[in-house]
Amino acid sequence: MTTTEPTPAAPQQTRDDDRPMIELVELTKRFPGQKNAAVDRLSLSVRRGEIVVFVGPSGCGKTTSMELINRLIEPTSGHIILDGEDVTKGNPDELRRRIGYVIQETGLLPHRTIAQNIATVPRLIGWDKAKANARVDELLGMIGMDPDLYRSRYPKELSGGQRQRVGVARAMAADPPVMLMDEPFGAIDPITRERLQNEFLRLQQEIQKTIIFVTHDIDEAIKMGDRIAVLRDQSHIAQFDTPEKILSDPADDYVADFIGAGASLKRLNLSRIRDVEMTTDTPTGLLSEDPAALRRRLMDSDWSAMLLLDENRRPQRWVTSSDLSRAGSGLGRAGLQAHAVVEPHATLADALNELITSNGGVAIVVDTRGAYQGIVDLETIMTAVRAMREQHSAFYLAQKTHHDEVPQ
């Protein structure tokens, strides 16, 4: 009697849009002389256009894992699948030209101009000078740096935040589908870091890259990530989920300890200003208007102060009725300068931070051109917090109901 092996099922056809952009399969790295693997059988997939954040304590293997993906470090075993293609073998230089890479210190070449730095990969892959220069100017404009001012400068002539922006532009120069970002904002002061995070999130809405982002900061992970991989030693995954799920339902004590205290406040990093109802009835006026007319408008409102805008509707000054009475014909120095400006893609945590330090008691919301949109006050934030608390309670009630209904 003979037996036949069962015919294996044919692999399912996957539409390109449904196929993960990055798949890591049992990815492992053992360094010579080390007892334990630095990365031990890491498996996960990253969808197109999403930001996945690797977060964990120092030494857990998160940066090594990321460097394996573009083969700056060669894996000991396992597979790296990029857009359906196994790229574990083959030419590593060709692979790297398909992947943008941003590191903490930007890695800009000090002896080359900003334009030359950004154009590095396009020139390597054969773009002509005119096409590369056009791409440089496009990217400088995209990151808010005037090409005429910055194209010919050198890295030492830029601030830390500007150098980091140029590093992001260089990574995007050849329009790679994938970007790897290793603590890209880690060496920058907190204020600039927050602005760069917000700027990058705004940019991501336009470019829709697939991004793996490494950080040791859980707050940054919550803010930046569509999904977060919380890593233990050797890049073992403790939990791989959305920020909301990780905050509301940590997988174990390790994840809960890593999140730390203040999970409710951390949820403010989950809500964007664009998702809440801004206050838009704040009295406003233009610097060019007659102070007496502005004062009448303010007196007819329920507000004690008015926000003055320039001719492009960019916030300039907060003024009271007394300020307007004393202003005479010049409003440029009246009242207090309008600080605490945020854009719609900023988080409620950003807004709260700005609000606390503002001189008007509110955060002013502007669009990408800096034009006034509305304000966010403490009541707006408290309303959002109450809604999050209710969602959190509903989640646990549903979990408890499900647990009670399942036979033990």
ABEGO torsion letter per residue (X at the ends): XBBBBBBBBBBBBBBAAABBABBBBGBBBBBBGBABBABBGBBBBBBBGBBBBBBEBBGAGAAAAAAAAAGABBBABEBBBBGGBBAABEBAAAAAAABBBBBAAGGBBAABBAAAAAAAAAAAAGBBAAAAAAAAAAAAAAAGBBAAAAAABBAAABBAAAAAAAAAAAAAAAGBABBBBBGAAAABBAAAAAAAAAAAAAAAAAAGBBBBBBBABAAAAAAABABBBBBBBGGBBABBBBAAAAAABBABAAAAAAAEBGAAAAAAAABBAAABBBBAABBBBBAABBAAAAAAAAAABABABBBBBBAAGBBABBBBAAAAAAAEABAAABEBBBBGBBBAABBAAAAAAAAAABAAGBBBBBBAAGBBAEBBBAAAAAAAAAAAAAAAAAAAAAAAAAAAABBX
